[in-house]
Amino acid sequence: MRTISEIEEAISVAKRKVDKAHTSSELTTAINELSHLNFELSQAEKFKASGKENAEHLALEEIRKWANGSHAHLSQSSGYARGYKEGIGQAKEIICSILARYVVENEQG
């Protein structure tokens, strides 16, 4: 797990990538990286604040919120490559299936 300062440094680099993006593909990649880093930072901050015993639960709750949240607004946002919304929908389906398996395994074991 990276430290908060390491993640913040990576966020600065990702922001520069957004500023320097010349194509929609570069912009999408940079935005995805920035989004992932933002999520990672929020998890690291929650982990630090709550202690290890709640960290896994908090991380799973954040993932569940994202997976079950709406992404309809993506089709109306400028700067997204064609098919981005569908890709996010597919990713959410995959995450939900992984979460369902994880819950079943933890309840059995």
N, C-alpha and C positions, 0 to 999 in steps of 0.2 A: 504494500500500500504506500502510495506517495504521500509526502508531507503536504500540508496546506500551502506552504511557500513554493514547493515544486509545482503544484497544480496552478497556483496563481501565475507563476512564470510561464507555464505552458499556455495559459489563457492569453497572456500578453502576446505571445508568438502567434497564436491562432487569430487574434484580433488584427494583427498586421497582415496575415494571410487574407482575411476578409477585405481589408483595404486595398490589397494588391491584386485581387482576383480580376481576371480579364474576361473570363467566359462564365456562362451560367454553371457549367460543370465545376469549375474551380471554386466559384462562390458557394455552391451547394456543399462541396466537400469541406470547405472552411467553416461553413455554418454548422454542419453536422459535428465537426470536431469541437467547435466552440460549445455546442449544446451538450456534448458528452462531457467535456471538461467542467462545465457548469454543474452538471449532475454530480460528477465526481467530487467537486468542491463541496457541494451541499452535503453529500454523504460523509466526507471527511470532517466537516464541521459538526455534524450531528453525532458522529462517532466520538469525537473529542468531548463534546458536551454531555453525552449520555452514558458513556462507559461502554465496555465491550458487551455486556450482557444484553443490551438493547440494540446494539448496532445492526445485527442481522435482521431483527424484526423491522427496524426503521428502513433498512435498505429494501426489504421485500415490499413494504408498504408503498414506498416511492415508486418502485417498479410497477406495482399493481395499479397505482393511480395513473401512471403514464399509459400503461397498456389498456386500461379501460376508459381513458379520457378521449374526448373527441379530437379528431384531426381534420375535420371537414374544412376548417379555415385555410388549410394549405392549398386547396384548389383555387382559392381566390387571391393568394399572396403572389406578388410579383417576385421574380428572381428564382423561382423553383423550376428545376428541370422537369420536362414532361414525364409523367409516371411517378413522380416523387410521392404523391399522396397514396397511390396504390402500393408503393413499396413500403411506406410506413404502416399501412394496413396489414400487409403480409408480415412485417416484423412484429406487430402487436399480436397477431394470431400465434406466431411461433413462441413469443414470450409467454402468452397465456397458457399454451400447452406445456411449456417447461415448468411454469409455476404450478400447474395442476399436478404434474408428476412429482414435483418437489414436495408439495403438501402431502400427497399420498404416501411417499416414501418416509417422510418424517412422522406421520401418524402410525405407520407400521413399525418403524424402527425406533 
